[in-house]
């Protein structure tokens, strides 16, 4: 996993209850790409009604991360009004090449995905999005959406109507000011509502969203975050011997859930 000198990173993606029950794939994806001292971090969520939206989420997360690094490599400043438009244009060029080869039906069936991303350079950090999800900076949580009719704007709509969906700047701050940064899909936004819920098969509360950037275990063990989310997403089955029946407790995560968390290393500038 890429790592900046001043930050530790935890990242994970797990399937939600409804997709697991339907036998569908996890339609979330994440990408972490580094180039020198620059890191691009992106989470993506495929459209639930798309037949194969996991394809677009996987391709889209990586394409956005690559486009971010390309724009930085070209010398475009994160502060420039055209930075995110340059990223968007590069991603749409890539998606256009796919539809030219495989057909325009690819858009609705495969290529609709939301984006929550960040680019971290030694001097500046930019958070951006297109569609729903959640992000948090230094403990302040910012939900994105929901949108009317549960229909968020998808970047690939730009293939059908140029300029339809821009990448929107959410924050631009000095990197020295970043203590903790979290990016999540809309499934991760639901975690904030589960603080008092009980963990399946365990007599303990789920706990606040802040645990994902304050708890040391998620950064000490590269698999700890995935295991925690998988535990929350597990269906619990126990025997009630008095009533002679099985008691099922459903997964707490209705939707696919994906997180990328960066936390400044203690004692590092």
NORPE-V902456 format. One record per residue. RES is the residue in one letter. D_CENTER is the distance of its C-alpha to the mean C-alpha in Angstrom with 1 decimal. Layout:
res = [RES RES]
d_center = [D_CENTER D_CENTER]
This chain:
res = [X X X X X X X X X X X X X X X X X X X X X X X X X X X X X X X X X X X X X X X X X X X X X X X X X X X X X X X X X X X X X X X X X X X X X X X X X X X X X X X X X X X X X X X X X X X X X X X X X X X X X X X X X X X X X X X X X X X X X X X X X X X X X X X X X X X X X X X X X X X X X X X X X X X X X X X X X X X X X X X X X X X X X X X X X X X X X X X X X X X X X X X X X X X X X X X X X X X X X X X X X X X X X X X X X X X X X X X X X X X X X X X X X X X X X X X X X X X X X X X X X X X X X X X X X X X X X X X X X X X X X X X X X X X X X]
d_center = [15.6 16.1 17.4 18.8 22.2 21.4 18.1 17.0 13.5 11.9 9.0 8.9 8.2 11.1 12.8 13.8 17.5 18.3 17.1 18.8 21.9 22.0 21.7 18.8 16.0 12.4 11.0 7.3 6.8 5.9 8.7 10.7 14.0 16.9 20.1 22.7 21.5 18.6 15.0 12.2 8.6 6.0 2.8 5.2 7.1 10.8 13.6 15.2 18.6 18.2 20.3 18.0 14.7 13.0 15.0 13.6 9.9 11.1 13.5 11.5 8.7 11.8 14.0 12.2 12.1 15.7 16.7 15.7 17.8 20.5 20.8 21.2 23.6 25.6 26.2 24.4 23.9 20.6 22.9 24.4 23.9 23.5 20.7 17.8 20.3 21.1 17.5 17.4 20.8 20.1 17.2 19.5 22.3 20.5 19.7 23.3 24.7 23.1 24.6 27.9 28.2 26.9 27.7 26.2 25.4 22.4 20.6 20.7 20.5 17.8 16.2 14.7 10.9 8.9 7.1 5.8 7.4 10.3 13.6 15.8 19.5 22.4 23.3 20.5 16.8 15.2 12.0 11.6 10.1 11.5 11.2 9.9 7.2 8.0 8.7 11.7 14.3 17.3 17.0 16.8 14.1 13.3 12.2 11.7 14.0 15.4 17.3 20.8 21.3 17.7 17.4 14.7 15.6 14.3 14.8 17.1 19.5 20.8 22.5 24.6 25.2 25.0 23.2 21.8 18.3 17.7 14.8 15.4 15.8 14.6 16.2 18.4 20.0 22.1 20.2 23.0 21.9 18.4 18.8 15.3 12.0 8.7 5.3 3.7 4.2 8.0 8.9 7.9 10.1 12.8 13.0 14.8 17.5 18.3 19.8 23.3 22.6 24.1 22.4 23.7 26.8 26.8 28.6 26.0 23.6 19.9 20.0 18.1 14.5 16.1 16.9 13.7 14.9 18.6 19.4 20.7 20.2 16.5 17.5 20.8 19.8 17.0 16.8 17.1 13.5 13.3 16.8 16.2 13.5 15.8 18.6 17.2 16.6 20.1 23.1 26.0 29.5 32.6 36.3 38.3 41.8 43.6 42.4 42.4 39.0 35.4 32.9 29.3 26.4 23.4 19.8 18.2 14.8 15.8 12.5 10.1 7.8 4.9 5.2 6.4 9.7 12.6 16.0 19.3 21.9 24.8 27.8 26.1 26.2]
